[in-house]
Amino acid sequence: MKFYLGSGVWRLLYQLCFIRKAGSATIEKYLQPSLKFCTGSQFGLSTLISGLIQGFGSELGFAATRYKRYDWLSLIYSAIGTTCLSFAYEYFKIGYYAFKPEFVFSIACCPLPFCILFLCCSSQNYYESLRQD
């Protein structure tokens, strides 16, 4: 469970607070694991695949508001999209289908509050600090 409690940190979206273009979440989520891959990550190419899936999940959150809102609502949608798509990918990659449904449900639900906490609070606070300068 240690991985899931800290999984929100991996999904930080600081740049989306000031780069308000369609595709910026996917690009950022691909650049982050690309750097890890180039520096010799132990997870190899699967890091790039995870980054693309997380980026697409983030994009879904902003696409739900048609890229018109960049506030708490779009960040929460982004956190939900990232969590759901990441879990769907990991369900098959890691083999969660072999576990009991109660355990899989707990694994699916655990990252969401932390993603919302890290994504929304940190990104929104960062954006507000940029606007004040």
N, CA, C and O atoms as a GROMACS GRO file, in nm:
protein
  532
    1MET      N    1   0.081  -0.120   0.000
    1MET     CA    2   0.000   0.000   0.000
    1MET      C    3   0.085   0.126   0.000
    1MET      O    4   0.033   0.234  -0.027
    2LYS      N    5   0.212   0.116   0.029
    2LYS     CA    6   0.298   0.234   0.034
    2LYS      C    7   0.298   0.307  -0.099
    2LYS      O    8   0.293   0.430  -0.101
    3PHE      N    9   0.303   0.234  -0.210
    3PHE     CA   10   0.302   0.296  -0.342
    3PHE      C   11   0.175   0.378  -0.363
    3PHE      O   12   0.181   0.488  -0.417
    4TYR      N   13   0.063   0.325  -0.322
    4TYR     CA   14  -0.064   0.391  -0.349
    4TYR      C   15  -0.084   0.515  -0.264
    4TYR      O   16  -0.148   0.610  -0.309
    5LEU      N   17  -0.030   0.517  -0.143
    5LEU     CA   18  -0.046   0.635  -0.060
    5LEU      C   19   0.033   0.752  -0.113
    5LEU      O   20  -0.006   0.866  -0.092
    6GLY      N   21   0.142   0.727  -0.181
    6GLY     CA   22   0.223   0.834  -0.235
    6GLY      C   23   0.207   0.855  -0.384
    6GLY      O   24   0.284   0.929  -0.445
    7SER      N   25   0.110   0.790  -0.444
    7SER     CA   26   0.100   0.796  -0.589
    7SER      C   27   0.056   0.932  -0.640
    7SER      O   28   0.074   0.962  -0.758
    8GLY      N   29  -0.002   1.015  -0.555
    8GLY     CA   30  -0.042   1.148  -0.599
    8GLY      C   31   0.078   1.236  -0.635
    8GLY      O   32   0.067   1.322  -0.722
    9VAL      N   33   0.191   1.214  -0.569
    9VAL     CA   34   0.309   1.295  -0.596
    9VAL      C   35   0.354   1.277  -0.741
    9VAL      O   36   0.397   1.374  -0.804
   10TRP      N   37   0.346   1.157  -0.793
   10TRP     CA   38   0.387   1.128  -0.929
   10TRP      C   39   0.300   1.200  -1.029
   10TRP      O   40   0.342   1.224  -1.142
   11ARG      N   41   0.180   1.236  -0.990
   11ARG     CA   42   0.083   1.291  -1.084
   11ARG      C   43   0.066   1.442  -1.071
   11ARG      O   44  -0.038   1.495  -1.111
   12LEU      N   45   0.163   1.510  -1.016
   12LEU     CA   46   0.151   1.656  -1.001
   12LEU      C   47   0.144   1.724  -1.138
   12LEU      O   48   0.210   1.682  -1.233
   13LEU      N   49   0.064   1.826  -1.144
   13LEU     CA   50   0.042   1.895  -1.272
   13LEU      C   51   0.066   2.045  -1.259
   13LEU      O   52  -0.021   2.124  -1.296
   14TYR      N   53   0.179   2.085  -1.209
   14TYR     CA   54   0.202   2.228  -1.189
   14TYR      C   55   0.191   2.308  -1.319
   14TYR      O   56   0.133   2.416  -1.319
   15GLN      N   57   0.245   2.256  -1.426
   15GLN     CA   58   0.250   2.334  -1.549
   15GLN      C   59   0.112   2.362  -1.606
   15GLN      O   60   0.095   2.461  -1.678
   16LEU      N   61   0.013   2.279  -1.577
   16LEU     CA   62  -0.120   2.302  -1.631
   16LEU      C   63  -0.184   2.427  -1.576
   16LEU      O   64  -0.280   2.478  -1.633
   17CYS      N   65  -0.131   2.476  -1.466
   17CYS     CA   66  -0.188   2.596  -1.408
   17CYS      C   67  -0.153   2.719  -1.490
   17CYS      O   68  -0.222   2.821  -1.482
   18PHE      N   69  -0.046   2.712  -1.568
   18PHE     CA   70  -0.013   2.830  -1.648
   18PHE      C   71   0.006   2.800  -1.796
   18PHE      O   72   0.019   2.895  -1.873
   19ILE      N   73   0.008   2.676  -1.839
   19ILE     CA   74   0.006   2.641  -1.981
   19ILE      C   75  -0.134   2.589  -2.010
   19ILE      O   76  -0.163   2.471  -1.987
   20ARG      N   77  -0.217   2.674  -2.061
   20ARG     CA   78  -0.358   2.638  -2.079
   20ARG      C   79  -0.386   2.602  -2.223
   20ARG      O   80  -0.460   2.671  -2.293
   21LYS      N   81  -0.327   2.495  -2.266
   21LYS     CA   82  -0.347   2.446  -2.403
   21LYS      C   83  -0.386   2.299  -2.399
   21LYS      O   84  -0.343   2.224  -2.312
   22ALA      N   85  -0.466   2.260  -2.495
   22ALA     CA   86  -0.503   2.119  -2.507
   22ALA      C   87  -0.377   2.039  -2.538
   22ALA      O   88  -0.298   2.076  -2.625
   23GLY      N   89  -0.358   1.931  -2.467
   23GLY     CA   90  -0.243   1.845  -2.488
   23GLY      C   91  -0.128   1.871  -2.392
   23GLY      O   92  -0.034   1.792  -2.388
   24SER      N   93  -0.134   1.979  -2.315
   24SER     CA   94  -0.022   2.009  -2.226
   24SER      C   95  -0.007   1.904  -2.116
   24SER      O   96   0.105   1.876  -2.072
   25ALA      N   97  -0.118   1.847  -2.070
   25ALA     CA   98  -0.109   1.743  -1.966
   25ALA      C   99  -0.041   1.618  -2.020
   25ALA      O  100   0.043   1.558  -1.953
   26THR      N  101  -0.077   1.580  -2.141
   26THR     CA  102  -0.016   1.461  -2.200
   26THR      C  103   0.132   1.483  -2.226
   26THR      O  104   0.213   1.394  -2.203
   27ILE      N  105   0.166   1.600  -2.275
   27ILE     CA  106   0.307   1.629  -2.302
   27ILE      C  107   0.387   1.626  -2.172
   27ILE      O  108   0.495   1.567  -2.166
   28GLU      N  109   0.334   1.690  -2.067
   28GLU     CA  110   0.405   1.691  -1.940
   28GLU      C  111   0.416   1.550  -1.882
   28GLU      O  112   0.520   1.511  -1.830
   29LYS      N  113   0.309   1.476  -1.893
   29LYS     CA  114   0.310   1.341  -1.838
   29LYS      C  115   0.397   1.247  -1.920
   29LYS      O  116   0.434   1.140  -1.872
   30TYR      N  117   0.430   1.284  -2.040
   30TYR     CA  118   0.522   1.204  -2.120
   30TYR      C  119   0.667   1.249  -2.097
   30TYR      O  120   0.758   1.167  -2.098
   31LEU      N  121   0.688   1.378  -2.077
   31LEU     CA  122   0.824   1.428  -2.053
   31LEU      C  123   0.879   1.380  -1.920
   31LEU      O  124   0.997   1.345  -1.910
   32GLN      N  125   0.796   1.379  -1.820
   32GLN     CA  126   0.839   1.336  -1.687
   32GLN      C  127   0.895   1.193  -1.689
   32GLN      O  128   1.007   1.172  -1.643
   33PRO      N  129   0.822   1.094  -1.740
   33PRO     CA  130   0.879   0.959  -1.743
   33PRO      C  131   0.990   0.944  -1.847
   33PRO      O  132   1.075   0.855  -1.834
   34SER      N  133   0.990   1.029  -1.950
   34SER     CA  134   1.099   1.022  -2.048
   34SER      C  135   1.232   1.053  -1.981
   34SER      O  136   1.333   0.988  -2.009
   35LEU      N  137   1.231   1.151  -1.894
   35LEU     CA  138   1.353   1.184  -1.820
   35LEU      C  139   1.393   1.070  -1.728
   35LEU      O  140   1.512   1.038  -1.716
   36LYS      N  141   1.296   1.009  -1.664
   36LYS     CA  142   1.326   0.894  -1.579
   36LYS      C  143   1.381   0.778  -1.661
   36LYS      O  144   1.474   0.710  -1.619
   37PHE      N  145   1.323   0.757  -1.779
   37PHE     CA  146   1.369   0.649  -1.866
   37PHE      C  147   1.512   0.675  -1.912
   37PHE      O  148   1.595   0.584  -1.912
   38CYS      N  149   1.541   0.798  -1.952
   38CYS     CA  150   1.675   0.832  -2.002
   38CYS      C  151   1.781   0.826  -1.894
   38CYS      O  152   1.899   0.803  -1.922
   39THR      N  153   1.740   0.846  -1.769
   39THR     CA  154   1.838   0.839  -1.661
   39THR      C  155   1.853   0.699  -1.604
   39THR      O  156   1.923   0.679  -1.505
   40GLY      N  157   1.787   0.601  -1.666
   40GLY     CA  158   1.806   0.462  -1.627
   40GLY      C  159   1.707   0.410  -1.526
   40GLY      O  160   1.745   0.337  -1.435
   41SER      N  161   1.582   0.445  -1.541
   41SER     CA  162   1.479   0.395  -1.451
   41SER      C  163   1.472   0.242  -1.457
   41SER      O  164   1.490   0.183  -1.563
   42GLN      N  165   1.447   0.182  -1.345
   42GLN     CA  166   1.441   0.035  -1.338
   42GLN      C  167   1.317  -0.019  -1.408
   42GLN      O  168   1.309  -0.139  -1.434
   43PHE      N  169   1.220   0.067  -1.439
   43PHE     CA  170   1.096   0.021  -1.499
   43PHE      C  171   1.098   0.027  -1.652
   43PHE      O  172   1.009  -0.027  -1.716
   44GLY      N  173   1.196   0.091  -1.709
   44GLY     CA  174   1.215   0.091  -1.853
   44GLY      C  175   1.101   0.155  -1.931
   44GLY      O  176   1.047   0.258  -1.891
   45LEU      N  177   1.066   0.092  -2.043
   45LEU     CA  178   0.965   0.147  -2.132
   45LEU      C  179   0.826   0.153  -2.071
   45LEU      O  180   0.743   0.234  -2.113
   46SER      N  181   0.799   0.070  -1.972
   46SER     CA  182   0.667   0.076  -1.909
   46SER      C  183   0.643   0.210  -1.842
   46SER      O  184   0.529   0.251  -1.823
   47THR      N  185   0.751   0.280  -1.806
   47THR     CA  186   0.738   0.414  -1.751
   47THR      C  187   0.678   0.509  -1.853
   47THR      O  188   0.594   0.592  -1.820
   48LEU      N  189   0.721   0.497  -1.978
   48LEU     CA  190   0.667   0.584  -2.084
   48LEU      C  191   0.520   0.554  -2.111
   48LEU      O  192   0.441   0.646  -2.132
   49ILE      N  193   0.484   0.428  -2.110
   49ILE     CA  194   0.344   0.390  -2.132
   49ILE      C  195   0.257   0.444  -2.018
   49ILE      O  196   0.149   0.498  -2.042
   50SER      N  197   0.304   0.428  -1.896
   50SER     CA  198   0.229   0.480  -1.781
   50SER      C  199   0.213   0.631  -1.790
   50SER      O  200   0.107   0.685  -1.759
   51GLY      N  201   0.318   0.699  -1.833
   51GLY     CA  202   0.311   0.844  -1.847
   51GLY      C  203   0.209   0.888  -1.950
   51GLY      O  204   0.135   0.984  -1.928
   52LEU      N  205   0.204   0.819  -2.063
   52LEU     CA  206   0.104   0.852  -2.165
   52LEU      C  207  -0.038   0.828  -2.114
   52LEU      O  208  -0.128   0.909  -2.140
   53ILE      N  209  -0.058   0.720  -2.045
   53ILE     CA  210  -0.191   0.688  -1.993
   53ILE      C  211  -0.233   0.790  -1.887
   53ILE      O  212  -0.347   0.835  -1.887
   54GLN      N  213  -0.143   0.826  -1.799
   54GLN     CA  214  -0.174   0.927  -1.698
   54GLN      C  215  -0.199   1.063  -1.763
   54GLN      O  216  -0.288   1.136  -1.720
   55GLY      N  217  -0.122   1.095  -1.864
   55GLY     CA  218  -0.143   1.222  -1.934
   55GLY      C  219  -0.277   1.228  -2.003
   55GLY      O  220  -0.345   1.330  -2.000
   56PHE      N  221  -0.316   1.117  -2.064
   56PHE     CA  222  -0.447   1.113  -2.129
   56PHE      C  223  -0.558   1.124  -2.025
   56PHE      O  224  -0.660   1.189  -2.049
   57GLY      N  225  -0.540   1.061  -1.910
   57GLY     CA  226  -0.639   1.074  -1.802
   57GLY      C  227  -0.651   1.217  -1.754
   57GLY      O  228  -0.761   1.263  -1.724
   58SER      N  229  -0.538   1.286  -1.744
   58SER     CA  230  -0.542   1.428  -1.706
   58SER      C  231  -0.612   1.511  -1.811
   58SER      O  232  -0.690   1.601  -1.779
   59GLU      N  233  -0.584   1.482  -1.936
   59GLU     CA  234  -0.650   1.554  -2.045
   59GLU      C  235  -0.802   1.537  -2.041
   59GLU      O  236  -0.876   1.631  -2.070
   60LEU      N  237  -0.848   1.418  -2.005
   60LEU     CA  238  -0.992   1.396  -1.997
   60LEU      C  239  -1.057   1.490  -1.896
   60LEU      O  240  -1.169   1.538  -1.917
   61GLY      N  241  -0.987   1.517  -1.787
   61GLY     CA  242  -1.040   1.609  -1.687
   61GLY      C  243  -1.058   1.750  -1.740
   61GLY      O  244  -1.159   1.815  -1.713
   62PHE      N  245  -0.961   1.796  -1.816
   62PHE     CA  246  -0.971   1.931  -1.872
   62PHE      C  247  -1.063   1.933  -1.993
   62PHE      O  248  -1.128   2.035  -2.020
   63ALA      N  249  -1.069   1.824  -2.066
   63ALA     CA  250  -1.160   1.817  -2.181
   63ALA      C  251  -1.305   1.815  -2.135
   63ALA      O  252  -1.394   1.861  -2.207
   64ALA      N  253  -1.330   1.762  -2.015
   64ALA     CA  254  -1.467   1.761  -1.961
   64ALA      C  255  -1.520   1.902  -1.943
   64ALA      O  256  -1.641   1.924  -1.952
   65THR      N  257  -1.432   1.996  -1.919
   65THR     CA  258  -1.473   2.136  -1.908
   65THR      C  259  -1.444   2.213  -2.037
   65THR      O  260  -1.452   2.336  -2.040
   66ARG      N  261  -1.410   2.140  -2.143
   66ARG     CA  262  -1.381   2.196  -2.276
   66ARG      C  263  -1.270   2.299  -2.272
   66ARG      O  264  -1.270   2.396  -2.349
   67TYR      N  265  -1.175   2.278  -2.183
   67TYR     CA  266  -1.057   2.364  -2.168
   67TYR      C  267  -1.096   2.510  -2.143
   67TYR      O  268  -1.022   2.601  -2.180
   68LYS      N  269  -1.210   2.530  -2.081
   68LYS     CA  270  -1.256   2.667  -2.052
   68LYS      C  271  -1.237   2.701  -1.904
   68LYS      O  272  -1.228   2.819  -1.869
   69ARG      N  273  -1.231   2.600  -1.819
   69ARG     CA  274  -1.216   2.624  -1.676
   69ARG      C  275  -1.084   2.564  -1.629
   69ARG      O  276  -1.050   2.450  -1.662
   70TYR      N  277  -1.011   2.642  -1.554
   70TYR     CA  278  -0.887   2.594  -1.493
   70TYR      C  279  -0.894   2.625  -1.344
   70TYR      O  280  -0.820   2.709  -1.292
   71ASP      N  281  -0.983   2.555  -1.278
   71ASP     CA  282  -1.005   2.577  -1.136
   71ASP      C  283  -1.016   2.443  -1.067
   71ASP      O  284  -0.973   2.340  -1.120
   72TRP      N  285  -1.074   2.443  -0.948
   72TRP     CA  286  -1.085   2.320  -0.868
   72TRP      C  287  -1.159   2.211  -0.941
   72TRP      O  288  -1.119   2.094  -0.936
   73LEU      N  289  -1.266   2.246  -1.010
   73LEU     CA  290  -1.348   2.145  -1.077
   73LEU      C  291  -1.269   2.070  -1.184
   73LEU      O  292  -1.272   1.947  -1.188
   74SER      N  293  -1.198   2.143  -1.268
   74SER     CA  294  -1.121   2.076  -1.373
   74SER      C  295  -1.006   1.995  -1.314
   74SER      O  296  -0.970   1.891  -1.369
   75LEU      N  297  -0.947   2.043  -1.204
   75LEU     CA  298  -0.840   1.967  -1.140
   75LEU      C  299  -0.893   1.839  -1.076
   75LEU      O  300  -0.826   1.736  -1.078
   76ILE      N  301  -1.012   1.844  -1.019
   76ILE     CA  302  -1.072   1.723  -0.962
   76ILE      C  303  -1.105   1.624  -1.073
   76ILE      O  304  -1.080   1.504  -1.059
   77TYR      N  305  -1.162   1.673  -1.183
   77TYR     CA  306  -1.188   1.585  -1.298
   77TYR      C  307  -1.058   1.523  -1.349
   77TYR      O  308  -1.054   1.405  -1.386
   78SER      N  309  -0.953   1.602  -1.351
   78SER     CA  310  -0.823   1.553  -1.396
   78SER      C  311  -0.771   1.444  -1.303
   78SER      O  312  -0.718   1.343  -1.349
   79ALA      N  313  -0.785   1.465  -1.174
   79ALA     CA  314  -0.741   1.364  -1.076
   79ALA      C  315  -0.820   1.235  -1.092
   79ALA      O  316  -0.764   1.125  -1.084
   80ILE      N  317  -0.950   1.247  -1.114
   80ILE     CA  318  -1.034   1.128  -1.132
   80ILE      C  319  -0.995   1.055  -1.261
   80ILE      O  320  -0.983   0.932  -1.262
   81GLY      N  321  -0.976   1.130  -1.370
   81GLY     CA  322  -0.937   1.068  -1.496
   81GLY      C  323  -0.802   0.998  -1.488
   81GLY      O  324  -0.786   0.887  -1.538
   82THR      N  325  -0.706   1.064  -1.423
   82THR     CA  326  -0.574   1.004  -1.407
   82THR      C  327  -0.580   0.877  -1.325
   82THR      O  328  -0.520   0.776  -1.361
   83THR      N  329  -0.653   0.881  -1.215
   83THR     CA  330  -0.664   0.765  -1.127
   83THR      C  331  -0.734   0.649  -1.196
   83THR      O  332  -0.688   0.534  -1.189
   84CYS      N  333  -0.844   0.677  -1.263
   84CYS     CA  334  -0.921   0.570  -1.327
   84CYS      C  335  -0.844   0.504  -1.442
   84CYS      O  336  -0.839   0.382  -1.451
   85LEU      N  337  -0.785   0.585  -1.528
   85LEU     CA  338  -0.711   0.526  -1.641
   85LEU      C  339  -0.585   0.455  -1.594
   85LEU      O  340  -0.548   0.351  -1.650
   86SER      N  341  -0.518   0.508  -1.493
   86SER     CA  342  -0.399   0.442  -1.441
   86SER      C  343  -0.435   0.307  -1.381
   86SER      O  344  -0.364   0.209  -1.400
   87PHE      N  345  -0.546   0.304  -1.308
   87PHE     CA  346  -0.587   0.177  -1.249
   87PHE      C  347  -0.628   0.077  -1.357
   87PHE      O  348  -0.595  -0.041  -1.348
   88ALA      N  349  -0.698   0.123  -1.458
   88ALA     CA  350  -0.739   0.031  -1.566
   88ALA      C  351  -0.617  -0.030  -1.633
   88ALA      O  352  -0.616  -0.150  -1.665
   89TYR      N  353  -0.514   0.050  -1.655
   89TYR     CA  354  -0.391  -0.002  -1.715
   89TYR      C  355  -0.322  -0.100  -1.620
   89TYR      O  356  -0.279  -0.208  -1.662
   90GLU      N  357  -0.311  -0.063  -1.494
   90GLU     CA  358  -0.243  -0.149  -1.396
   90GLU      C  359  -0.321  -0.276  -1.367
   90GLU      O  360  -0.263  -0.377  -1.327
   91TYR      N  361  -0.451  -0.272  -1.386
   91TYR     CA  362  -0.534  -0.391  -1.362
   91TYR      C  363  -0.484  -0.508  -1.447
   91TYR      O  364  -0.476  -0.621  -1.400
   92PHE      N  365  -0.451  -0.478  -1.572
   92PHE     CA  366  -0.402  -0.584  -1.661
   92PHE      C  367  -0.250  -0.599  -1.653
   92PHE      O  368  -0.200  -0.711  -1.662
   93LYS      N  369  -0.179  -0.492  -1.637
   93LYS     CA  370  -0.033  -0.497  -1.633
   93LYS      C  371   0.016  -0.575  -1.510
   93LYS      O  372   0.103  -0.661  -1.521
   94ILE      N  373  -0.041  -0.544  -1.396
   94ILE     CA  374   0.004  -0.606  -1.272
   94ILE      C  375  -0.070  -0.736  -1.244
   94ILE      O  376  -0.019  -0.823  -1.173
   95GLY      N  377  -0.189  -0.750  -1.299
   95GLY     CA  378  -0.265  -0.873  -1.280
   95GLY      C  379  -0.358  -0.870  -1.161
   95GLY      O  380  -0.372  -0.969  -1.089
   96TYR      N  381  -0.423  -0.755  -1.140
   96TYR     CA  382  -0.516  -0.743  -1.028
   96TYR      C  383  -0.635  -0.837  -1.041
   96TYR      O  384  -0.701  -0.867  -0.941
   97TYR      N  385  -0.664  -0.884  -1.159
   97TYR     CA  386  -0.778  -0.972  -1.179
   97TYR      C  387  -0.763  -1.104  -1.102
   97TYR      O  388  -0.861  -1.176  -1.085
   98ALA      N  389  -0.643  -1.135  -1.057
   98ALA     CA  390  -0.619  -1.259  -0.983
   98ALA      C  391  -0.655  -1.246  -0.835
   98ALA      O  392  -0.663  -1.346  -0.764
   99PHE      N  393  -0.678  -1.122  -0.789
   99PHE     CA  394  -0.709  -1.100  -0.647
   99PHE      C  395  -0.859  -1.098  -0.622
   99PHE      O  396  -0.939  -1.093  -0.715
  100LYS      N  397  -0.894  -1.104  -0.495
  100LYS     CA  398  -1.034  -1.095  -0.456
  100LYS      C  399  -1.090  -0.957  -0.492
  100LYS      O  400  -1.017  -0.858  -0.484
  101PRO      N  401  -1.217  -0.950  -0.529
  101PRO     CA  402  -1.276  -0.820  -0.567
  101PRO      C  403  -1.268  -0.714  -0.458
  101PRO      O  404  -1.252  -0.596  -0.489
  102GLU      N  405  -1.279  -0.753  -0.331
  102GLU     CA  406  -1.271  -0.655  -0.222
  102GLU      C  407  -1.134  -0.588  -0.218
  102GLU      O  408  -1.122  -0.468  -0.196
  103PHE      N  409  -1.031  -0.669  -0.239
  103PHE     CA  410  -0.895  -0.617  -0.238
  103PHE      C  411  -0.872  -0.526  -0.359
  103PHE      O  412  -0.812  -0.419  -0.346
  104VAL      N  413  -0.920  -0.567  -0.473
  104VAL     CA  414  -0.905  -0.485  -0.595
  104VAL      C  415  -0.979  -0.353  -0.578
  104VAL      O  416  -0.929  -0.249  -0.620
  105PHE      N  417  -1.096  -0.357  -0.519
  105PHE     CA  418  -1.173  -0.235  -0.495
  105PHE      C  419  -1.097  -0.139  -0.404
  105PHE      O  420  -1.094  -0.019  -0.428
  106SER      N  421  -1.034  -0.193  -0.299
  106SER     CA  422  -0.956  -0.107  -0.208
  106SER      C  423  -0.835  -0.048  -0.279
  106SER      O  424  -0.799   0.067  -0.254
  107ILE      N  425  -0.772  -0.125  -0.366
  107ILE     CA  426  -0.659  -0.074  -0.443
  107ILE      C  427  -0.706   0.035  -0.539
  107ILE      O  428  -0.634   0.132  -0.562
  108ALA      N  429  -0.822   0.019  -0.595
  108ALA     CA  430  -0.874   0.118  -0.690
  108ALA      C  431  -0.913   0.248  -0.622
  108ALA      O  432  -0.894   0.356  -0.679
  109CYS      N  433  -0.965   0.240  -0.501
  109CYS     CA  434  -1.015   0.359  -0.433
  109CYS      C  435  -0.909   0.435  -0.353
  109CYS      O  436  -0.924   0.554  -0.329
  110CYS      N  437  -0.804   0.370  -0.314
  110CYS     CA  438  -0.703   0.433  -0.229
  110CYS      C  439  -0.632   0.552  -0.294
  110CYS      O  440  -0.614   0.653  -0.226
  111PRO      N  441  -0.590   0.548  -0.420
  111PRO     CA  442  -0.515   0.661  -0.475
  111PRO      C  443  -0.598   0.788  -0.498
  111PRO      O  444  -0.542   0.898  -0.501
  112LEU      N  445  -0.728   0.775  -0.514
  112LEU     CA  446  -0.810   0.890  -0.552
  112LEU      C  447  -0.803   1.005  -0.452
  112LEU      O  448  -0.779   1.118  -0.495
  113PRO      N  449  -0.822   0.983  -0.323
  113PRO     CA  450  -0.814   1.097  -0.232
  113PRO      C  451  -0.677   1.164  -0.232
  113PRO      O  452  -0.666   1.286  -0.220
  114PHE      N  453  -0.573   1.084  -0.246
  114PHE     CA  454  -0.439   1.142  -0.247
  114PHE      C  455  -0.410   1.217  -0.376
  114PHE      O  456  -0.342   1.319  -0.375
  115CYS      N  457  -0.462   1.166  -0.487
  115CYS     CA  458  -0.448   1.239  -0.613
  115CYS      C  459  -0.521   1.373  -0.606
  115CYS      O  460  -0.468   1.476  -0.648
  116ILE      N  461  -0.641   1.370  -0.552
  116ILE     CA  462  -0.715   1.496  -0.539
  116ILE      C  463  -0.642   1.591  -0.445
  116ILE      O  464  -0.633   1.710  -0.473
  117LEU      N  465  -0.591   1.539  -0.335
  117LEU     CA  466  -0.517   1.623  -0.242
  117LEU      C  467  -0.395   1.685  -0.308
  117LEU      O  468  -0.377   1.807  -0.302
  118PHE      N  469  -0.311   1.602  -0.370
  118PHE     CA  470  -0.188   1.654  -0.429
  118PHE      C  471  -0.214   1.736  -0.555
  118PHE      O  472  -0.160   1.845  -0.571
  119LEU      N  473  -0.297   1.684  -0.644
  119LEU     CA  474  -0.323   1.754  -0.768
  119LEU      C  475  -0.392   1.887  -0.745
  119LEU      O  476  -0.345   1.992  -0.789
  120CYS      N  477  -0.502   1.881  -0.677
  120CYS     CA  478  -0.584   2.001  -0.664
  120CYS      C  479  -0.521   2.104  -0.572
  120CYS      O  480  -0.505   2.220  -0.610
  121CYS      N  481  -0.485   2.063  -0.454
  121CYS     CA  482  -0.434   2.160  -0.357
  121CYS      C  483  -0.301   2.219  -0.400
  121CYS      O  484  -0.284   2.341  -0.400
  122SER      N  485  -0.208   2.134  -0.438
  122SER     CA  486  -0.076   2.186  -0.473
  122SER      C  487  -0.079   2.264  -0.604
  122SER      O  488  -0.016   2.370  -0.613
  123SER      N  489  -0.150   2.215  -0.703
  123SER     CA  490  -0.154   2.286  -0.831
  123SER      C  491  -0.229   2.416  -0.820
  123SER      O  492  -0.186   2.517  -0.875
  124GLN      N  493  -0.341   2.416  -0.750
  124GLN     CA  494  -0.418   2.539  -0.735
  124GLN      C  495  -0.342   2.642  -0.652
  124GLN      O  496  -0.342   2.760  -0.685
  125ASN      N  497  -0.277   2.598  -0.547
  125ASN     CA  498  -0.197   2.691  -0.466
  125ASN      C  499  -0.080   2.747  -0.545
  125ASN      O  500  -0.047   2.865  -0.532
  126TYR      N  501  -0.018   2.664  -0.626
  126TYR     CA  502   0.092   2.710  -0.709
  126TYR      C  503   0.044   2.814  -0.810
  126TYR      O  504   0.109   2.916  -0.831
  127TYR      N  505  -0.069   2.788  -0.870
  127TYR     CA  506  -0.127   2.881  -0.966
  127TYR      C  507  -0.162   3.013  -0.899
  127TYR      O  508  -0.134   3.120  -0.955
  128GLU      N  509  -0.221   3.009  -0.782
  128GLU     CA  510  -0.256   3.131  -0.710
  128GLU      C  511  -0.132   3.211  -0.674
  128GLU      O  512  -0.134   3.334  -0.680
  129SER      N  513  -0.022   3.143  -0.638
  129SER     CA  514   0.101   3.215  -0.606
  129SER      C  515   0.160   3.282  -0.730
  129SER      O  516   0.221   3.388  -0.720
  130LEU      N  517   0.142   3.219  -0.849
  130LEU     CA  518   0.190   3.282  -0.972
  130LEU      C  519   0.107   3.405  -1.007
  130LEU      O  520   0.160   3.505  -1.055
  131ARG      N  521  -0.022   3.398  -0.984
  131ARG     CA  522  -0.110   3.510  -1.018
  131ARG      C  523  -0.085   3.631  -0.930
  131ARG      O  524  -0.107   3.744  -0.973
  132GLN      N  525  -0.040   3.609  -0.806
  132GLN     CA  526  -0.017   3.719  -0.714
  132GLN      C  527   0.111   3.795  -0.746
  132GLN      O  528   0.125   3.912  -0.709
  133ASP      N  529   0.204   3.731  -0.814
  133ASP     CA  530   0.332   3.797  -0.846
  133ASP      C  531   0.320   3.898  -0.956
  133ASP      O  532   0.418   3.962  -0.994
   0.00000   0.00000   0.00000
